[in-house]
């Protein structure tokens, strides 16, 4: 398999005539684990949408692996923010997880059995087996995150994208989530958008600060000087491996 999965070249993107991202370049390689940080409105979610082809850039180019390079796998797996999902839709946990199977209409009986077996395995790994027949609208926010994580993992994506995964994850699952991501990173590249800098720094391999532009740092070490040099106006409040500090807004 080629090492490079996705490349953004001098991307400018936004909505209407107003750019949210300006001249952004980024390369995602096999088994990367990238944490994306930045202020609200800085362009983090827009960056994810550009990567996954959900919006067209105003300028620049995007290149990614051809489908022939990853037979039997999907290019992207996506874990959305739970508050953007429709809880009223009448569908069970098991059916949501299975909906992550690609090209369902053309699958052989063998492939269908494979995905059913993998769905059961993923529900077990994410603690969803007792809820497999429940309607998703009856779940808590943390349980919903587990459902969409299992769905995103079903087709063994080359690149797993998570948008603020710990916004709704319950405390009992948060560490399990990141431990699971560490395990998954042995076979897939991962991008996590998060405001939890302490958690990000404990697990990711590299960091990108997005605030209209993008500043890439090939390490998981976050310092006050780093954020200041990147003009990334966010607070760093954490304990553990990182010192406890509160940053002022960058001028």
N, C-alpha and C positions, 0 to 999 in steps of 0.2 A: 504494500500500500504506500502511496506517496505520502510524504511527511506533511506537506502543506494542504490544509483542508479548505481554507477560505482566506481571501485577500481583499481588503478594501483599499483602493488607490485614490487619495485626494477627494474624498466624498464630501459634497455639500448637500444637505437634505433638510427638509422641513415640510410645512403645510401651507398651501397657497404660495404666495410670493415671499414669505418670511422664512429664512433659513434658521434652523435650530442647531444644526451641526455645520461647521465650516472647515473645509480642507482636512478631513479626518482620514488617516491611514492606519491600518491595523492588519496584522497577519496572525491567523490562528493555525497552529500546527497540531499534529496528532499527539494526544495525551497532554495538551496544555490544560492548565487549571487557572483561569483568569478571573480575578475579582474586579468588577467595575464599580467605582465609587463616584460620588459627585453630588452637587446640590439638587434639590427639586427644581425641575424645569431646565436642568443643564443639558438634557439630550440623551440620557441613558436609555430610556425606552425607545426613543426614535432610532438610536443606534441598533438596538436589537431588531426593530422592524426592517431596517435597511438590510441587515445581515440575512434575514430570513426571506427577503423579497416581498415583504408586505407593503412597502412603499418604494417608489422609484426615486433614486437620487436626482437632484437638480444638476449636479456635475460630478465627474469622477467615474470610476468603473469598479465592478465587483467581479471576481473570478472565484470559481469553486471547483471541486473535483467533479468529473463526469460520473453519471450513475454507474457506468461500467466498472468504476474503480472500487465500488463497495457493494457487490452483489449480495442480496439478502438482508441488507441493512438500509436504514433511512439516513439521510444526511443530517436532519435536525430532529431533536426531541425538544419540546417546549413546555415549561411549567409556568403558566400565567399567574398573575396576581388573583387570589381567590375572590376579592371584592369585585372583579370584573366578570364573574361567571353567573349564569342564570340558574338560580337555585330552584326555580319553579318547574324546570323541565323534568317530565316524569321518566327517569331513567335510573337503573340500579348502579351500585358501585361496580359490580362485575362488568356490566355493559359499557360503562365509561372507560374502564381499563382496556377492554377489548377493542374499543373504538380507535385505539392507537395503532392497530394493525394496518399496514399499508396495502393498498391495492386489493381490498377485501373481495371485490367482485370477481377477480380473476384468480383467486387462490385455489389450489388443489385441496382435496380433503386432508392430505398429509400436513400441508401448511396450516390449515385451520386447526388441526389437532395440536400442532406445535404452539400456535399462539394461545390456545386455550390453556395448555400446560404452563406456558410462560406466564400468563396472566395469574394463574393460581400461585405460582412461585413468587411473583412480585407482590401479590397481596399478602402472602405470608411474611415476606421480608419487611414490608412496611406496616405490619400489624393490622391489616384490613380484613383478614379472613373472617372474623366474627361479624363484619358488616357487609359482606359481599352481596347480600340480597336486599340490603336497605336502599331506599331512595336517597340520592345524593342531597336532596333538599333537607333531609333530616340529620345531616352530619354537622359537626362543629367545624370551625374554620381550619383547625389543625388537621382534622380527619380529611377534609376536602383537599388540603395540600398533599396529603399522602396519596389520595386517589389520582390526582393529576401527575404526581411524580411517577407512580406506577404506569400510568398511561404513556407518559413521555418516554419511559424506558422500554416499552414493549417491543419496539422494532429495532432495538440495539443501535441507537443513533451514533454516528461518528462524532456529533457535537450536541451536547445537552445544554440547553439554555434555560436558566432559572431567573425569573424577574421578582426580586424581593421575596425569596422563599420563606424567610423567617418572620414576615409580617403577621402571619396567621398560624404559624406552627406552635402547637402547645409545648410547654416547657419539657414535658417528658419525651418529646420526639426531636427536639432541636439538635441535641448532640448526636442522636441516632441518625438524623438526616445527614449531617456533615460527615459522620463516620461512613455512612453508606455512599456518599459522594466520593470519599477517598477511595473506597473499594471500586466504585464504577470508573474512576479515573485511570485504573489499570487498563481499561479497554476503550475508553471514550474521552474526548476532550470535553471540558466543562467551562461554561461561563456563568458566573453568579453576579447579579446586580444586588447590592446590599448596602444598607446604612450601618450595619453592625460591623464596624471596622475591626473590633477585637476578634470576632468570629472569623471574618475574612482573612485576617493576617495569620490566624492559627492554621489555616488549611490550604489556601491558594498558593500557587507557585509564582504568580506575577500579578501586577495591579495596573489598571488604567483609570486615571481620573478624567471624567468627562464633564466639561463645563464649556459648551459650545465647540471648543476644540477638544483634542484628546492627547493626553500625556501618558506614555507607556513607561512603566518601571519594571524591569525584569527581575523582580524580587518581591517577597511578601513582607518586607520590613517597611513599616509606616512611621515616619518621624514628622515632627512639626515643621522642620526645614523642608522636607519633601513636599508636604502639602502646600506650604507657602510658595515654593518655587514653581509649583504647578498651578498656582492661583485657584486652588480648590477649596472654596469656603464652606467647610463642613467641620462639625465638632468631633473631636476624638475623646471619648469618655470610656475608659476600659480598665480592666484589672487583669492580673495574671501575668502573662509573658511580656506585656507591654506596660510601660510606666503609665500611671494615672495622670492625665492632663486634660485640660480644656483649652481649645485653641480659640483665639480671637478671629473675627472675620478678616480675611486678607483684603488689603486695600487695593 
